[in-house]
Amino acid sequence: MGADSRDALEKTNRINMLFDLYGTLLTEKQVDILTSYFREDFSLGEIAAELGISRQAVYEHVKRGGLLLEEYEAKIGLLERSAAAAQLLDELERAALGLEADEGKRISSLAHGLREALLPGTMQ
């Protein structure tokens, strides 16, 4: 996989994570276009034909939607904080392995519960 492909995949993954966090702040049209483009892998032309707008208009919606999601993250920081929380929970679970059986299981269980409460759908 080339560097450009890797960069595009990383960008798509980031937009999808931001969309999960901030998608409800977008307009219905932005949600529809970003879903079609990033999640359903439709081309700009396919989306344009479906919505009866130009390919350029779809491109502008995708670009603007991505910028909005990045702006929300810059202001609110949920993605950054969730990554930090996940790292701390990983460390807590590793530390629990070094404890006696009952204590370790209890701490590991609490970390598991915290992970699910703070970061739903990210269970390892």
GIJOQUI-V593012 format. One record per backbone hydrogen bond with DSSP energy under -1.0 kcal/mol. CO is the residue of the C=O (numbers start at 1). NH is the residue of the N-H. E is the energy in kcal/mol with one decimal. If there is no record, write none. Layout:
co->[CO;CO]
nh->[NH;NH]
e->[E;E]
//
This chain:
co->[2;3;4;5;6;7;8;9;10;11;12;13;14;15;16;17;18;19;22;23;27;28;29;30;31;32;33;34;35;35;36;43;44;45;46;47;48;48;54;55;56;57;58;59;60;61;62;63;64;65;66;67;68;69;70;71;72;73;77;78;79;80;81;82;83;84;85;86;87;88;89;90;91;92;95;96;100;101;102;103;104;105;106;107;108;109;110;111;112;113;114;115;119]
nh->[6;7;8;9;10;11;12;13;14;15;16;17;18;19;20;21;22;23;25;26;31;32;33;34;35;36;37;38;39;40;42;47;48;49;50;51;52;53;58;59;60;61;62;63;64;65;66;67;68;69;70;71;72;73;74;75;76;77;81;82;83;84;85;86;87;88;89;90;91;92;93;94;95;96;98;99;104;105;106;107;108;109;110;111;112;113;114;115;116;117;118;119;122]
e->[-2.4;-2.7;-2.4;-2.4;-2.6;-2.4;-2.5;-2.7;-2.4;-2.8;-2.5;-2.2;-2.8;-2.8;-2.0;-1.6;-3.3;-2.1;-2.3;-1.6;-2.5;-2.6;-2.5;-2.9;-2.6;-2.3;-2.6;-2.9;-1.4;-2.1;-2.9;-2.2;-2.6;-2.5;-2.1;-2.4;-1.6;-1.8;-1.9;-2.5;-2.5;-2.2;-2.7;-2.9;-2.9;-2.7;-2.3;-2.2;-2.6;-2.3;-2.1;-2.4;-2.7;-2.1;-2.4;-2.0;-3.2;-1.2;-2.4;-2.6;-2.0;-2.0;-2.6;-2.3;-2.0;-2.2;-2.5;-2.2;-2.1;-2.4;-2.4;-2.2;-2.5;-2.0;-1.1;-1.3;-3.4;-2.7;-2.2;-2.6;-2.7;-2.5;-2.3;-2.6;-2.4;-2.4;-2.7;-2.7;-2.1;-2.2;-3.1;-2.9;-1.5]
//
